[in-house]
Amino acid sequence: MKFKIQLLSILIVAAIGLGSCRKDPVPTPEKVVKALFPGEPSASIKGLYLVNEGNMFMNKTSIDYVDFTTGSFRNNIYNQINPEVTKGLGDVGNDVGVYGSKLYVVVNGSNKVEVMNVKTGKRIQQIDLLNCRYITFSNGKAYASAYFGRIGDPNAPNGIVAEIDTATLKETRRVEVGRQPEEMAIVGNNLYVANSGGYTPSNYEHTVSVVNLTTLKETSKIEIGINLHRLKADRYGDLYVTSRGDYLDIPSRLYVINTQTAQIKKVFDIAAGNLVIDGDLAYIYSSEFSSTTGKITVGYSMLNVKDETLLSRKFITDGTDKEIKVPYGIAVHPITKDVFVTDATDYVTPGRLYCFDASGKKRWSAETGDIPAQFAFVYK
């Protein structure tokens, strides 16, 4: 979805017109690439799940798996493991998370959170949640943001965050936040939610909701920039929040929020499509779309979150960045510091996953499902 929000109404109309004659696609079988890189049988982080969004209305969400113990890459594992699920994982996989013994995949277009066994990938059950978006965890609970309205509806109500008990997999409470809420982060006893208002480009949201986890009530909103999306917390209690701008006159920006004062601490005048924070380093890529030019401008940067300074170094140093058409997902291995970047290519054919070592040199790459987006590490 990302920058294509304004095109949703056109896509919806087209999908309705095609719906009566289109058959559900036949799920692609699993493929395995062995010995892609040297495995480490005793690795404390045994694997990495990658969720591929798949295009809206195409029912092509899929899961790939990197096995660090064997050095293999498994493509499209869900259908192989769960053949009884006739339509596969569903439509538009938007987020993934591991908590305890379970793997959670947020499937936006199918209005559900799919829950699986983290070790086997076997389906446990689904949790129904209208137009759900992202997920995070704390103290035995999962918190899932949801637009809580039909896709593309400019009259959609305020969004919500649903609290889910990870033992019973039942929703226990929910709280209303801003319109079209996106990523979340937890600092102390507060849940922070980036609100986008993405269904109304003439009236974007511009706040982060602050939710007390004890009462599950919204206690305040922090005024930031428009059309917020990514939200990550560092280990110093600050939040890094991306603004997508309006794709016209207002560019993308990265904001730093002090959670103690609930104020903007710093603004980085850089495009920021996504970021991941590992220790004192933030790894950032941008894939900024302009509706004026119809072009995408790609960039990569790093910053030190302790000093809040941009670095001159890049996390891709061998020129491989020129091969990546549309960076779409990013993760950092907590131990080896390898950086994983996905390429959505043309959004309609298989993407690619790249692995770079800590010096920025490519280690390996593999073909993924369509629109590879979100990662979750698996520990022993």
C-alpha positions as CSV (number, residue, x, y, z in Angstrom):
1,M,0.0,0.0,0.0
2,K,2.5,2.6,1.3
3,F,2.6,5.6,-1.1
4,K,-0.2,4.2,-3.2
5,I,-3.0,5.2,-0.8
6,Q,-4.4,7.9,-3.2
7,L,-4.8,5.2,-5.9
8,L,-6.9,2.9,-3.7
9,S,-10.3,4.1,-4.9
10,I,-9.2,3.5,-8.5
11,L,-8.0,0.0,-7.6
12,I,-11.1,-0.8,-5.7
13,V,-13.3,0.1,-8.7
14,A,-11.2,-2.0,-11.0
15,A,-11.2,-5.0,-8.6
16,I,-15.0,-4.9,-8.4
17,G,-15.2,-5.0,-12.2
18,L,-12.9,-7.9,-12.4
19,G,-14.2,-9.8,-9.4
20,S,-16.9,-11.6,-11.2
21,C,-14.6,-13.2,-13.8
22,R,-11.3,-13.6,-11.9
23,K,-10.5,-17.0,-10.3
24,D,-8.5,-17.2,-7.1
25,P,-4.9,-17.9,-8.0
26,V,-3.4,-21.3,-7.4
27,P,-1.0,-21.1,-4.5
28,T,2.7,-21.4,-5.5
29,P,4.4,-24.4,-4.0
30,E,7.4,-24.0,-1.7
31,K,10.9,-23.7,-3.1
32,V,14.1,-24.3,-1.2
33,V,17.5,-22.9,-2.0
34,K,20.1,-25.0,-0.1
35,A,23.6,-23.9,0.9
36,L,22.9,-20.2,0.1
37,F,25.4,-19.2,2.7
38,P,27.5,-21.1,5.4
39,G,25.1,-22.3,8.1
40,E,25.8,-22.2,11.9
41,P,24.1,-25.2,13.6
42,S,24.6,-23.6,17.0
43,A,23.4,-20.1,16.1
44,S,21.4,-18.6,18.9
45,I,19.2,-16.8,16.4
46,K,18.0,-19.8,14.3
47,G,16.0,-18.1,11.6
48,L,14.3,-15.1,10.0
49,Y,10.7,-14.9,8.8
50,L,9.9,-12.6,5.9
51,V,6.3,-11.7,5.0
52,N,5.6,-10.8,1.4
53,E,2.6,-8.4,1.1
54,G,1.4,-9.5,-2.3
55,N,-0.7,-7.0,-4.3
56,M,-4.1,-6.0,-3.0
57,F,-7.1,-8.1,-4.2
58,M,-4.7,-10.8,-5.4
59,N,-4.7,-13.1,-2.3
60,K,-0.9,-13.6,-2.6
61,T,0.5,-12.9,0.8
62,S,3.3,-15.4,1.5
63,I,6.0,-16.2,4.0
64,D,9.7,-17.0,3.3
65,Y,12.1,-18.3,5.9
66,V,15.9,-17.8,6.2
67,D,17.5,-20.7,8.2
68,F,20.7,-19.5,9.8
69,T,21.5,-23.0,11.1
70,T,21.7,-24.6,7.6
71,G,22.3,-21.6,5.4
72,S,19.1,-22.3,3.4
73,F,16.3,-20.2,2.1
74,R,12.7,-21.5,2.0
75,N,10.3,-19.6,-0.3
76,N,6.5,-19.7,0.3
77,I,6.4,-22.0,3.3
78,Y,2.8,-21.3,4.5
79,N,1.1,-23.3,1.8
80,Q,3.4,-26.2,2.1
81,I,2.9,-26.4,5.9
82,N,-0.9,-25.6,5.8
83,P,-2.3,-27.3,2.7
84,E,-5.8,-27.4,4.3
85,V,-6.0,-23.6,4.1
86,T,-7.4,-23.5,0.6
87,K,-6.8,-19.8,-0.1
88,G,-3.4,-19.6,1.5
89,L,-2.4,-16.9,4.0
90,G,-4.7,-14.2,2.5
91,D,-4.6,-10.7,1.0
92,V,-1.9,-8.1,1.9
93,G,0.4,-9.2,4.7
94,N,1.3,-6.0,6.4
95,D,3.3,-6.9,9.5
96,V,4.8,-9.9,11.4
97,G,5.9,-10.5,14.9
98,V,7.2,-13.3,17.1
99,Y,6.2,-13.5,20.8
100,G,6.8,-16.5,22.9
101,S,6.0,-19.7,21.0
102,K,3.8,-18.0,18.4
103,L,4.2,-16.2,15.1
104,Y,1.7,-13.4,14.3
105,V,1.1,-12.2,10.7
106,V,-1.2,-9.1,10.2
107,V,-3.1,-9.6,7.0
108,N,-4.6,-6.3,6.2
109,G,-6.9,-7.0,3.2
110,S,-8.2,-10.2,4.8
111,N,-9.0,-8.4,8.0
112,K,-7.2,-10.8,10.3
113,V,-4.2,-11.6,12.4
114,E,-3.0,-15.1,11.5
115,V,-1.4,-17.0,14.4
116,M,1.1,-19.8,13.8
117,N,3.5,-22.0,15.8
118,V,6.8,-20.1,15.5
119,K,8.9,-23.3,15.2
120,T,6.8,-25.1,12.6
121,G,4.8,-22.4,10.9
122,K,1.6,-24.5,11.5
123,R,-1.6,-22.5,11.7
124,I,-3.2,-22.2,15.2
125,Q,-6.0,-19.8,14.5
126,Q,-7.0,-16.4,13.2
127,I,-8.1,-13.3,15.1
128,D,-10.6,-11.2,13.1
129,L,-9.8,-7.5,13.0
130,L,-11.1,-5.1,10.4
131,N,-8.4,-3.4,8.3
132,C,-5.6,-4.3,10.7
133,R,-2.1,-2.8,10.2
134,Y,0.7,-3.4,12.7
135,I,1.4,-5.4,15.8
136,T,3.6,-5.1,18.9
137,F,3.8,-7.0,22.3
138,S,4.2,-6.4,26.0
139,N,3.5,-8.4,29.2
140,G,1.6,-11.2,27.6
141,K,-0.5,-9.0,25.4
142,A,-0.4,-8.2,21.7
143,Y,-1.4,-4.8,20.5
144,A,-2.7,-4.5,16.9
145,S,-3.5,-1.2,15.2
146,A,-6.4,-1.2,12.8
147,Y,-7.9,1.4,10.5
148,F,-11.3,0.0,11.6
149,G,-13.0,1.0,8.3
150,R,-13.3,-0.3,4.8
151,I,-10.3,0.1,2.6
152,G,-10.1,3.5,1.0
153,D,-13.2,4.9,2.7
154,P,-12.7,8.6,3.3
155,N,-15.5,8.5,5.8
156,A,-13.9,5.8,7.9
157,P,-14.1,6.3,11.6
158,N,-11.2,6.8,13.9
159,G,-8.9,3.8,14.1
160,I,-8.4,1.5,17.1
161,V,-5.7,-0.5,18.9
162,A,-6.9,-4.0,19.9
163,E,-5.4,-5.7,22.9
164,I,-5.1,-9.5,22.5
165,D,-4.3,-12.0,25.2
166,T,-1.4,-14.1,23.7
167,A,-2.4,-17.2,25.8
168,T,-6.1,-17.3,24.8
169,L,-5.8,-15.4,21.5
170,K,-8.9,-13.5,22.4
171,E,-9.3,-9.7,22.2
172,T,-9.6,-8.3,25.7
173,R,-9.9,-4.6,25.2
174,R,-9.7,-1.9,22.5
175,V,-9.0,1.8,22.5
176,E,-9.9,4.5,19.9
177,V,-7.0,6.5,18.5
178,G,-6.5,8.7,15.5
179,R,-7.6,8.1,11.9
180,Q,-5.8,5.3,10.0
181,P,-3.2,4.4,12.7
182,E,0.1,2.8,11.6
183,E,3.1,1.6,13.6
184,M,3.4,1.5,17.3
185,A,6.1,1.4,20.0
186,I,6.1,0.9,23.8
187,V,8.1,3.0,26.2
188,G,7.6,2.4,29.9
189,N,3.8,2.0,30.5
190,N,2.8,3.9,27.4
191,L,1.9,2.7,23.9
192,Y,2.6,5.3,21.2
193,V,0.7,5.1,17.9
194,A,1.4,6.9,14.6
195,N,-1.8,8.2,13.0
196,S,-1.8,8.9,9.3
197,G,-5.2,9.9,8.1
198,G,-4.1,8.4,4.8
199,Y,-7.6,8.0,3.4
200,T,-8.1,11.8,3.4
201,P,-5.1,13.4,1.6
202,S,-6.7,16.9,2.0
203,N,-6.9,16.3,5.7
204,Y,-4.0,14.1,6.9
205,E,-3.6,13.3,10.5
206,H,-0.6,14.8,12.3
207,T,-0.5,13.2,15.7
208,V,0.9,10.3,17.8
209,S,-1.6,8.9,20.2
210,V,-0.3,8.2,23.8
211,V,-2.1,5.2,25.4
212,N,-1.8,4.2,29.0
213,L,-1.3,0.4,29.0
214,T,-2.9,-0.1,32.5
215,T,-6.1,1.6,31.6
216,L,-5.9,1.2,27.9
217,K,-7.1,4.8,27.5
218,E,-5.7,7.5,25.2
219,T,-4.3,10.1,27.6
220,S,-3.0,12.6,25.0
221,K,-1.8,13.3,21.5
222,I,1.6,14.6,20.4
223,E,1.5,17.1,17.5
224,I,4.0,16.2,14.8
225,G,4.0,16.2,11.0
226,I,1.4,14.9,8.6
227,N,0.7,11.4,7.3
228,L,2.8,9.6,9.9
229,H,3.8,6.0,9.4
230,R,6.9,4.4,10.9
231,L,7.5,4.6,14.7
232,K,10.5,3.1,16.5
233,A,11.8,3.6,20.0
234,D,15.5,3.8,20.9
235,R,17.0,2.7,24.2
236,Y,17.1,6.2,25.6
237,G,13.3,6.7,25.7
238,D,13.0,8.7,22.4
239,L,10.8,7.9,19.5
240,Y,11.7,8.1,15.8
241,V,8.6,8.9,13.7
242,T,8.5,9.2,9.9
243,S,6.2,11.6,8.1
244,R,5.4,10.7,4.5
245,G,4.4,14.2,3.6
246,D,1.8,14.8,1.0
247,Y,3.8,13.5,-2.1
248,L,3.4,17.0,-3.5
249,D,4.7,20.1,-1.7
250,I,5.5,18.7,1.8
251,P,8.4,16.2,1.7
252,S,9.0,13.2,3.9
253,R,10.7,14.0,7.3
254,L,12.0,12.1,10.3
255,Y,11.0,13.4,13.8
256,V,12.6,12.6,17.2
257,I,10.2,12.8,20.1
258,N,11.2,13.0,23.8
259,T,8.7,10.8,25.6
260,Q,9.4,12.5,28.9
261,T,8.3,15.9,27.7
262,A,6.0,14.7,24.8
263,Q,7.7,17.3,22.6
264,I,9.5,17.2,19.3
265,K,13.2,17.0,20.2
266,K,14.7,17.2,16.7
267,V,13.8,17.1,13.0
268,F,15.9,15.5,10.4
269,D,15.3,16.9,6.9
270,I,15.7,13.6,5.2
271,A,13.3,11.3,3.4
272,A,12.6,8.3,5.6
273,G,10.5,5.5,4.2
274,N,11.5,3.0,6.9
275,L,14.0,2.5,9.6
276,V,15.3,0.0,12.1
277,I,17.2,0.8,15.3
278,D,19.9,-1.5,16.5
279,G,21.9,-0.3,19.6
280,D,23.0,3.2,18.9
281,L,22.5,3.0,15.2
282,A,19.5,3.7,13.0
283,Y,19.5,2.3,9.5
284,I,17.2,4.2,7.2
285,Y,16.1,3.9,3.6
286,S,13.8,6.2,1.6
287,S,11.7,5.3,-1.4
288,E,9.9,8.6,-1.9
289,F,7.1,8.8,-4.5
290,S,6.2,12.1,-6.1
291,S,2.7,12.4,-7.7
292,T,4.0,15.4,-9.6
293,T,6.8,13.7,-11.4
294,G,5.5,10.1,-11.0
295,K,9.0,9.0,-10.0
296,I,10.5,7.4,-7.0
297,T,13.7,8.8,-5.4
298,V,15.7,6.2,-3.4
299,G,18.2,6.9,-0.7
300,Y,20.0,5.3,2.2
301,S,21.3,6.8,5.4
302,M,22.4,6.1,9.0
303,L,22.3,8.1,12.2
304,N,23.6,7.8,15.7
305,V,20.6,7.8,18.0
306,K,22.7,8.5,21.1
307,D,24.2,11.7,19.7
308,E,21.3,12.3,17.3
309,T,23.6,12.9,14.4
310,L,23.6,11.8,10.8
311,L,26.5,9.7,9.8
312,S,28.5,9.9,6.6
313,R,28.8,6.1,6.3
314,K,26.3,4.0,4.5
315,F,25.1,0.5,5.2
316,I,25.5,-0.6,1.6
317,T,29.1,0.2,0.4
318,D,29.8,-2.1,-2.5
319,G,27.5,-0.5,-5.1
320,T,24.7,-3.1,-4.8
321,D,22.3,-0.3,-3.9
322,K,22.2,0.5,-7.6
323,E,20.6,-3.0,-8.2
324,I,17.8,-2.3,-5.8
325,K,14.8,-0.7,-7.5
326,V,12.4,-0.2,-4.6
327,P,13.7,-0.8,-1.1
328,Y,10.7,-2.1,0.9
329,G,11.9,-3.8,4.1
330,I,14.8,-3.6,6.4
331,A,16.2,-5.6,9.4
332,V,19.5,-5.9,11.3
333,H,20.7,-9.2,12.8
334,P,21.1,-8.5,16.5
335,I,24.3,-10.5,16.8
336,T,26.2,-10.5,13.4
337,K,24.9,-7.0,12.5
338,D,24.2,-8.3,9.0
339,V,21.7,-5.9,7.3
340,F,18.7,-7.3,5.4
341,V,17.1,-5.2,2.7
342,T,14.2,-6.2,0.4
343,D,13.5,-5.0,-3.1
344,A,9.8,-4.9,-4.2
345,T,11.1,-4.5,-7.9
346,D,7.9,-3.7,-9.9
347,Y,5.3,-4.7,-7.3
348,V,3.8,-7.4,-9.4
349,T,6.6,-10.0,-9.8
350,P,8.8,-11.7,-7.2
351,G,11.0,-9.4,-5.2
352,R,14.5,-10.0,-3.8
353,L,16.1,-10.2,-0.4
354,Y,19.7,-8.9,0.0
355,C,22.0,-9.7,2.9
356,F,24.9,-7.3,3.6
357,D,27.6,-7.8,6.2
358,A,28.5,-5.2,8.8
359,S,30.9,-3.5,6.4
360,G,28.2,-3.0,3.8
361,K,29.3,-5.7,1.4
362,K,26.7,-8.1,-0.1
363,R,26.9,-11.6,1.3
364,W,24.0,-13.2,-0.7
365,S,20.6,-12.6,-2.2
366,A,17.5,-14.7,-2.9
367,E,14.3,-14.4,-4.8
368,T,11.2,-13.8,-2.6
369,G,7.5,-13.6,-3.0
370,D,5.7,-10.5,-4.3
371,I,6.5,-7.3,-2.4
372,P,8.7,-8.5,0.4
373,A,8.1,-6.3,3.4
374,Q,8.4,-7.3,7.1
375,F,10.8,-9.4,9.2
376,A,10.8,-11.3,12.4
377,F,13.8,-13.1,14.0
378,V,13.4,-16.5,15.6
379,Y,15.5,-17.3,18.7
380,K,16.4,-20.8,20.0
